[in-house]
Amino acid sequence: MVTGDSRSIGAAIAKRVPADGAAGALTYSASPHKAEEVVRVITAADGKALAVRADASDVAAVKAVVAKTVKASADWTSWPTTPA
């Protein structure tokens, strides 16, 4: 999970993660269109990602993002078994 993925450094990191063979969640707080654009770039390159609105400083919100990512990953056949 990379937080703040819809802008600048977060977006660059989120786009790089799939290139290393990983998949995961992108969180955003106020820019759903920008976050979805990052997801489109990742999926266009055969990566696996989803965007979830969440406040990274809220423990319950972070737990919810992890739960959504785990649920979504059940459909991702290329989920890595070891860290990249």
N, C-alpha and C positions, 0 to 999 in steps of 0.2 A: 504494500500500500504506500503510495506516494501522496502526500497532502499538498494542496495548493497547486494542482496540476494544470489548471486552465491558463496559467500565465508564465511567462519568462522561464526561470530556472526549473520550476516544477514541471512545466510542459516539456522542456527539453529532456529532463530525466525520465518522465513518463514515456516519451517516444523512444528513448534509448533502451529501456528495460526489455521490451519484446525482442529487440535486436540481439539481446544476450540470451534469448530463449525462455524468458520468464513471462508470466501473465499475472494480472492483478487488477486492483481497484484504484481509481483515480478519485480523489475527493476534491470537492469545491464548496465554497460557501455562498457565492453570489453570482456566478457566471455560468449557468447551465449550458448556454449555447457554445461558449468557449470550451467547456469541458467535453461536450459532445463532439466538437470538432477535433479535439485531441484523440478521442476514441475512434473517430472515423479515420484519422491518419494511421493510427495503430492497426485497426482492422483491415485497412486497405493494403497494409504491408504483411498481411496474414498473422498479425498479432492478436492476442486475446486480452480484452480490457472491458471494464464497465465504469461508468461515472456515477458517483453517489454523492448527494448533497449531505455534508456533515461538518460539524464544528470539531476540528481536531483537538481542541482543548476540553471537549466533553467526553468523558470516559464511556458513558452509555452510547453516545453516537459512534465512537470508534469501535466498540464491540458490535454494534449493529452493522457497520461497514464490513467487519471481518465475517460476520454471519452471512451477509449477502454475497460476499466474495466466495466463501466456501460453497454456498448453495449454487452459485453460477458456475463454479469450477467443475461441478459434477458433469457439465456438458462440454467442458474443454478437454478434448482428447490429448492435447499437447502440454497439459499441466506438468511442470518440471518436478522431478522427484528429488533432485539435489540442487543446491544453490548454484547460480551461474557464476 
